[in-house]
Amino acid sequence: MARITEIHVRNREIRVTRRTAAEATWDSRFFSLRTYDAGAEQGIRLRGEDIQLDREQAIQLRRLLTAFLEGASCEERQEEQK
């Protein structure tokens, strides 16, 4: 498990090599996202990746996802962070 304390925007190549599923859960303090082994869309086996966001970082993630959904480039978001 890793609690995300900061989200940095980086302009790096994204390579997708496999597909998988994720499990989301939350309580009043944290949002948690766990991924399954590639190909385990039925949730047979959890993978080691488990990220947890507090409200502050969840708000930051929402801003980044909104920028992505609205078509903003990563470079634009990176410049805004400076």
Backbone hydrogen bonds, N-H to C=O, Kabsch-Sander energy under -0.5 kcal/mol:
donor,donor_aa,acceptor,acceptor_aa,energy
2,A,50,D,-2.0
4,I,2,A,-0.7
4,I,52,Q,-2.9
10,R,8,H,-0.5
12,R,10,R,-1.0
15,R,13,E,-0.6
16,V,14,I,-0.5
17,T,15,R,-0.6
23,E,34,R,-3.1
25,T,32,S,-2.1
27,D,30,F,-2.2
31,F,53,L,-2.4
32,S,25,T,-3.4
33,L,51,I,-2.5
34,R,23,E,-2.6
35,T,49,E,-1.7
36,Y,21,A,-2.6
37,D,45,R,-2.2
39,G,19,R,-1.5
40,A,37,D,-2.4
41,E,39,G,-0.8
43,G,40,A,-2.3
47,R,35,T,-2.9
51,I,33,L,-2.4
52,Q,2,A,-2.3
53,L,31,F,-3.0
54,D,4,I,-0.6
55,R,29,R,-0.5
58,A,54,D,-2.4
59,I,55,R,-2.4
60,Q,56,E,-1.8
61,L,57,Q,-2.6
62,R,58,A,-2.5
63,R,59,I,-2.2
64,L,60,Q,-2.1
65,L,61,L,-2.8
66,T,62,R,-2.5
67,A,63,R,-2.2
68,F,64,L,-2.3
69,L,65,L,-2.8
70,E,66,T,-2.0
71,G,68,F,-1.3
72,A,67,A,-2.5
77,R,73,S,-1.7
78,Q,74,C,-2.5
79,E,75,E,-2.2
80,E,76,E,-1.7
81,Q,77,R,-1.2
82,K,78,Q,-0.7
82,K,79,E,-0.8
